[in-house]
Amino acid sequence: MDKKMQDFLENVRLRTPGEDEFHQAVQEFVESIWDFYIQNPQYQKAAILERMTEPERSLIFRVPWVDDSGKVHVNRGYRVQFNSAIGPYKGGIRFHSNVNLSTLKFLGFEQTFKNSLTSLPMGGGKGGADFNPRGKSDMEIMRFCQSYMAEMFRHIGPDTDIPAGDIGVGQREVGYMFGMYKKLTNEFTGVLTGKGREYGGSLIRPEATGYGVIYFINEILARHNDSISGKTVAISGFGNVAWGTAKKASELGAKVVTISGPDGYVYDPDGISGEKVDFMLQLRASNMDTVKPFAEKFGVQYFPGKKPWEQKVDIAIPCAIQNELDLEDAKMLVANGCKLIAEASNMGLTTDATIYALKHIIFAPGKAVNAGGVSVSGLEMTQNSMRIGWTKEEVDAKLKQIMTNIHETCVKFGEEPDGEINYQKGANISGFVKVAEAMLAQGIV
């Protein structure tokens, strides 16, 4: 490792002790762009990387709420406003028991470059709370969302910071937060995305991330005169990302054979499509996060306590959470003939798994692959600003074009001397350049 790069990464670690997820994201990014960074001294002179790895603002606050029995609870809320060089902060809100500052800093850092890749004017941010919606009533979730927004409304706005949903935050939670924001500010603005269609939401937003995943994969395969049609696909999770991925993959002729939850995974050799995809949504709507009921309903194999990467497939798509696919999983996939791993979750592979995948098969990183969700969020912002609504076909066409453009820019910056494409390097350099140039133009702020 280059001594200057090693010193830079060590300084980040010393300044942010205990933030392992954030350190992992920074190291992955910096290692892949370092040669480009060194070749462009204007970025070093302005300390661009030092500034990029420090959030512009990190907010931490208490979120008190009352459950249905009258008991008072206190959770911790966050909003990390990472970088606004190319637009207002944009990134989701995550409600999950493992949410902490390190997780949200890594997500906000990644979001900055993901948003840059979309070519839409959006900066990077992320927020959430260590609140687990599972097992809570609608009224408890509403009271929590209202309490969270009672602090957040001071720090967000349609030209400042536009949050969206993420794990544990769907259309219901966005609606509760939007209602509280409107009450507190006496304004009806496009301050949140992922809203219901009735009050400013965009068509295909729930499935947009998954759709974008498949569009990007198809662009990769097209470079090899191939397509996703006829391929077998393993996915993890069964939330919105997995749902949209399974839906679009099956529409385009692929066979999705796995979904997973914290309890294990199911294997369906006939393919998960049609009513099976719809049932995934029904489970999520009832606050279920286990896949055993899916196996029981459709009579398919259930593997408790295991991950789906042991199955023989052409394409693997982690769709659940960070670091869900480790080195042993990557080795198993390659040994079983998998040709492509595409991260639909943010930093879905561990560092070791990423290094191994880059050496043996095609690997596509999350900041490019899963940019479809925030792209349609950006389109929702546009519709809100213009006071219009586009049809499903119009939004889908714009999404597909954005994912095609992201693939093209990854190819531009990621082409190796042998003609192969390093999608990790291509995505990171492309995302970096736009943000860095905007920061240079705006001075030392």
Residue pairs with C-beta under 8 A, 6 or more apart in sequence:
1 31
2 34
2 38
4 38
5 30
5 31
5 34
8 30
8 49
8 50
9 23
9 26
9 27
9 30
12 23
12 26
12 53
13 23
16 22
16 23
16 102
16 105
18 102
19 101
19 102
19 105
19 106
20 102
21 102
21 103
21 105
21 106
21 322
21 323
21 347
22 102
22 105
22 106
22 109
24 106
24 323
24 347
24 351
25 106
25 109
25 110
25 347
26 53
26 109
27 351
28 347
28 351
28 354
28 424
28 428
29 109
29 113
29 428
29 432
30 37
30 49
32 422
32 424
32 425
32 428
32 429
33 425
33 428
33 429
33 432
36 413
36 429
36 432
37 43
37 44
37 48
37 49
37 432
38 44
42 440
43 49
43 436
43 440
46 439
46 440
46 444
48 436
48 439
48 440
51 439
52 83
52 109
52 112
52 432
52 435
52 436
52 439
53 109
55 80
55 81
55 82
55 83
55 105
55 108
56 81
56 82
56 83
56 84
57 80
57 81
57 155
58 78
58 79
58 80
58 81
58 101
58 105
59 77
59 78
59 79
59 80
59 81
59 127
59 151
59 155
60 76
60 77
60 78
60 101
61 76
61 77
61 78
61 151
62 74
62 75
62 76
62 77
63 74
63 75
63 76
63 77
63 129
63 131
63 144
63 147
63 148
63 151
64 72
64 73
64 74
64 147
65 72
65 73
65 74
65 75
65 140
65 143
65 144
65 147
66 72
66 73
66 143
67 73
67 136
67 140
68 137
68 139
68 140
75 129
75 130
75 131
75 144
76 129
76 130
77 127
77 128
77 129
77 148
77 151
77 152
78 99
78 100
78 101
78 104
78 127
78 128
78 129
79 125
79 126
79 127
79 152
79 155
79 156
79 161
79 163
80 101
80 104
80 105
80 107
80 108
80 125
80 126
80 127
81 89
81 108
81 123
81 125
81 155
81 161
82 89
82 91
82 105
82 108
82 109
82 111
82 112
82 123
82 124
82 125
82 126
83 89
83 108
83 112
83 123
83 124
83 435
84 123
85 123
85 435
85 438
85 439
85 442
86 115
86 116
86 121
86 122
86 123
86 434
86 435
86 438
87 115
87 120
87 121
87 122
87 123
88 121
88 122
88 123
88 157
88 158
88 159
88 160
88 161
88 162
89 123
89 124
89 125
89 160
89 161
89 162
90 111
90 115
90 122
90 123
90 124
90 125
90 161
90 162
90 163
90 164
90 374
90 377
90 378
90 381
91 107
91 108
91 111
91 115
91 124
91 125
91 126
91 127
91 163
91 164
91 374
92 107
92 126
92 127
92 128
92 163
92 164
92 165
92 166
92 169
93 126
93 127
93 128
93 129
93 148
93 163
93 164
93 165
93 166
93 169
93 173
93 177
94 103
94 104
94 107
94 126
94 127
94 128
94 129
94 166
94 167
94 168
94 169
95 128
95 129
95 131
95 132
95 133
95 144
95 167
95 168
95 169
95 173
96 128
96 130
96 131
96 132
96 167
96 168
97 130
97 131
97 132
98 130
99 128
99 129
99 130
99 131
100 130
103 322
104 126
104 127
104 128
105 126
106 322
106 346
106 347
107 126
107 346
108 124
108 125
108 126
109 124
110 124
110 346
110 347
110 366
110 367
111 124
111 125
111 126
111 374
112 123
112 124
112 431
112 435
113 124
113 367
113 427
113 428
113 431
113 432
113 435
114 124
114 366
114 367
114 368
114 370
114 371
114 374
114 431
115 122
115 123
115 124
115 371
115 374
115 378
116 430
116 431
116 432
116 434
116 435
117 367
117 368
117 371
117 406
117 409
117 410
117 427
117 430
117 431
118 371
118 374
118 375
118 378
118 402
118 406
119 402
119 405
120 375
120 378
120 379
120 402
121 378
122 162
122 374
122 378
122 381
125 161
125 163
126 166
127 152
127 163
128 166
128 168
128 169
129 144
129 148
131 144
131 148
131 168
132 168
133 141
133 144
133 168
133 173
133 287
134 287
134 289
135 287
136 144
136 287
138 172
141 172
141 173
141 176
142 176
145 173
145 176
145 177
145 180
146 176
146 177
146 179
146 180
148 177
149 176
149 177
149 180
149 181
149 184
150 180
150 184
152 163
152 177
152 181
153 180
153 181
153 184
153 185
155 161
156 162
156 163
156 181
156 191
157 189
157 191
158 189
158 190
158 191
158 381
158 384
158 385
162 190
162 191
162 192
162 193
162 377
162 381
163 177
163 191
163 192
163 193
164 174
164 192
164 193
164 194
164 373
164 374
164 377
165 171
165 173
165 174
165 194
167 239
167 321
169 194
170 194
170 206
170 240
170 284
171 194
171 195
171 196
171 201
171 206
174 192
174 193
174 194
174 195
174 196
175 195
175 196
175 199
177 192
178 191
178 192
178 195
178 199
181 187
181 191
181 192
182 188
189 384
190 200
190 380
190 381
190 383
190 384
190 385
193 201
193 202
193 205
193 377
193 380
193 381
194 201
194 205
194 206
194 377
194 380
195 201
195 380
197 203
197 389
200 380
200 383
200 384
201 380
202 376
202 377
202 379
202 380
202 383
202 389
202 390
202 395
203 389
203 390
203 391
203 392
203 395
204 211
204 376
204 392
204 395
204 396
204 399
205 373
205 376
205 377
205 380
206 240
206 243
206 244
207 240
207 243
207 244
207 247
207 248
208 244
208 372
208 373
208 375
208 376
208 377
208 395
208 399
209 240
209 241
209 244
209 245
209 344
209 370
209 372
209 373
210 240
210 241
210 242
210 243
210 244
210 245
210 246
210 247
210 248
210 319
210 344
210 372
211 244
211 245
211 247
211 248
211 372
211 396
211 399
211 400
212 369
212 370
212 371
212 372
212 373
212 375
212 399
212 402
212 403
213 241
213 244
213 245
213 248
213 317
213 319
213 342
213 344
213 369
213 370
213 372
214 228
214 245
214 248
214 249
214 252
214 254
215 248
215 372
215 399
215 400
215 403
215 404
216 342
216 364
216 368
216 369
216 371
216 372
216 403
216 406
216 407
217 228
217 315
217 317
217 340
217 342
217 364
217 369
218 227
218 228
218 252
219 403
219 404
219 407
220 340
220 342
220 362
220 364
220 407
220 423
221 227
221 228
221 340
223 411
223 421
227 252
227 253
228 249
228 252
228 253
228 254
228 315
229 252
229 253
229 254
230 253
230 254
230 255
231 254
231 255
231 313
231 314
231 315
232 254
232 255
232 257
232 312
232 313
232 314
232 315
233 249
233 254
233 255
233 256
233 257
233 313
233 314
233 315
233 316
233 317
234 256
234 257
234 258
234 308
234 309
234 311
234 313
234 315
234 316
234 317
235 242
235 245
235 246
235 256
235 258
235 259
235 260
235 308
235 316
235 317
235 318
235 319
235 344
236 242
236 258
236 259
236 260
236 265
236 307
236 308
236 317
236 318
236 319
236 320
236 324
236 325
236 345
237 259
237 260
237 261
237 318
237 319
237 320
237 321
237 345
238 259
238 260
238 261
238 280
238 283
238 284
238 291
238 294
239 284
239 319
239 320
240 284
241 319
241 320
241 344
241 345
241 370
241 373
242 259
242 280
242 319
242 320
242 344
243 277
243 280
243 281
243 284
245 256
245 317
245 319
245 344
246 256
246 259
246 272
246 273
246 277
246 280
247 273
247 277
249 256
250 256
250 271
250 272
250 273
250 274
250 277
254 315
255 270
255 271
256 271
256 272
256 273
257 267
257 268
257 269
257 271
257 272
257 311
257 313
258 265
258 266
258 267
258 268
258 272
258 308
258 311
258 313
259 265
259 266
259 272
259 280
259 291
259 294
259 308
260 266
260 291
260 307
260 308
260 320
261 289
261 290
261 291
261 292
262 289
262 290
263 290
263 291
263 292
263 304
263 305
264 291
264 292
264 302
264 303
264 304
264 305
264 306
265 291
265 302
265 303
265 306
265 307
265 308
266 291
266 294
266 295
266 300
266 301
266 302
266 303
267 300
267 301
267 303
267 308
267 311
268 276
268 298
268 300
268 301
270 300
272 280
276 294
276 298
279 294
279 297
279 298
280 294
283 289
283 291
283 293
283 294
291 302
292 302
292 304
294 300
295 301
295 302
296 302
307 324
307 325
307 329
309 316
309 325
309 329
309 330
309 332
309 333
310 329
310 332
310 336
311 336
312 336
312 337
312 338
313 333
313 336
313 338
314 337
314 338
314 339
314 340
315 338
315 339
315 340
315 341
315 342
316 325
316 333
316 338
316 340
316 341
316 342
317 341
317 342
317 343
317 344
318 324
318 325
318 341
318 343
318 344
318 345
318 348
318 349
319 344
319 345
319 348
320 345
320 348
321 345
321 348
322 345
322 346
322 347
322 348
323 347
323 348
323 349
323 350
324 345
324 348
325 341
325 348
325 349
325 350
325 353
326 349
326 350
326 352
326 353
327 350
327 352
327 353
327 356
329 353
330 341
330 349
330 352
330 353
330 356
330 357
330 360
331 356
333 341
333 361
334 356
334 357
334 360
334 361
338 361
339 361
339 362
340 361
340 362
340 363
340 364
341 349
341 357
341 361
341 362
341 363
341 364
342 363
342 364
342 369
343 349
343 364
343 365
343 366
343 369
343 370
344 366
344 369
344 370
345 366
345 370
346 366
346 367
346 370
347 366
348 366
349 357
349 363
354 363
354 365
354 424
357 363
358 422
358 424
362 423
363 423
363 424
364 423
365 423
365 424
365 427
365 428
367 427
367 428
367 431
368 406
368 407
368 410
368 423
368 426
368 427
371 402
371 403
371 406
372 399
372 402
372 403
375 398
375 399
375 402
375 403
376 395
376 399
379 390
379 395
379 398
379 399
383 389
383 390
390 398
406 427
409 426
409 430
410 421
410 423
410 426
410 427
410 430
411 421
411 426
412 426
412 430
413 425
413 426
413 427
413 429
413 430
413 433
414 421
414 422
414 423
414 424
414 425
414 426
414 427
414 429
415 421
415 422
415 426
416 422
